[in-house]
């Protein structure tokens, strides 16, 4: 965080932003520890559950997370920013509690599903908060660079740190994770009621959205009928005000699908095709991930100054070429070079992609649109691993990497098209 303080305008480092940074880091820390280090071994070796139970638990976590992002975004506009985040974190605490103390398959699967549901509001809330906080200073890209550091840092540090405790006791591990979630619940109470600038409430009211200032009363008054009217009003508002190219929706899917294709096979590929040791593979991940992390804030600052088009085009093209070459390269020096290039490509893509999306949000339903876009994007992370395994079995080890490269190439051409489309068509220009 010291590096962020030196590189980021101090206007960005508000108490709200710092709270979001801490929440993002600790939640991703807990998820990374559970999904990567704890659950596969704990469920298999300690609880003696089947591979089917492990796979079902993971699927329920991903599905719960993805399905509830859109409702979470919708709720932010209705019951408030702070309440949505806090309720989600409380559900997350309950999920970790169930996984900690319940030993049967049914409860573990339930706990994983609740983990996904509870963490679903995280990204919609964070993105909604950043959108509001950066509206005046136009520094969304810089903010996303700092937030991505907390996300990647938590995801990476969680499994590493927890591995040191697993040898002591799983009970200790689970109590540490429960303590982390308890801490973020307390931090969430420091958030403002709604993620808006001083004029945010008026903007929402002007567009007919029942806003969070009323503490959810407008949502709950009238029971189910009122909720139904709210949903109809939301759909009407989106039809009238959400003006984006239809190609954006497959682009949202492809952006995560390209990553999802590689997630289940990268370790197997490196071990079986490249012959690298676990230590060498870990060093490779640190190298590629470190380059990405180091580039996030500088790229974010450049995006705020020069726009998103150049950085996304370069990032997609670089990712397509480097991942494609990685599929057929067996020379270790070239493999290391490609890993560094992939790290560079994601440093260009990660803060820039969400900055581009933030420019497309209509007034009055920003939380809902963030949730919708994140749901579409998350679908790629669900389908990608399934397709990847089939491709590996049918066409060999290089096939998932070729498919990922092709997905990035398609993204390059889609973005090239929609970023140059004239504004007279009703589509927002991306710079």
Secondary structure, 3 states (H helix, E strand, C coil): CHHHHHHCCCCCCCHHHHHHHHHHHHHHHHHHHHHHHHHHHHHHHHCCCCHHHHHHHHHHHHHHHHHHHHHHHHHHHHHCHHHHHHHHHHHHHHHHHHHHHCCCHHHHHHHHHHHHHHHHHHHHHHHHHHHHHCCCCCCHHHHHHHHHHHHHHHHHHHHHHHHHHHCCCHHHHHHHHHHHHHHHHHHHCCCCCCCCCCCHHHHHHHCCCCCHHHCCHHHHCCHHHHHHHHHHHHHHHHHHHCCCCCHHHHHHHHHHHHHHHHHCCHHHHHHHCCCCCHHHHHHHHHHHHHHHHHHHHHHHHHHHHHCCHHHHHHHHHHHHHHHHHHCCCCCHHHHHHHHHHHHHHHHHHHHHHHHHHHCCCCCCCHHHHHHHHHHHHHHHHHHHHHHHHHHHHHHCCCHHHHHHHHHHHHHHHHHHHHCCCCHHHCCCCCC
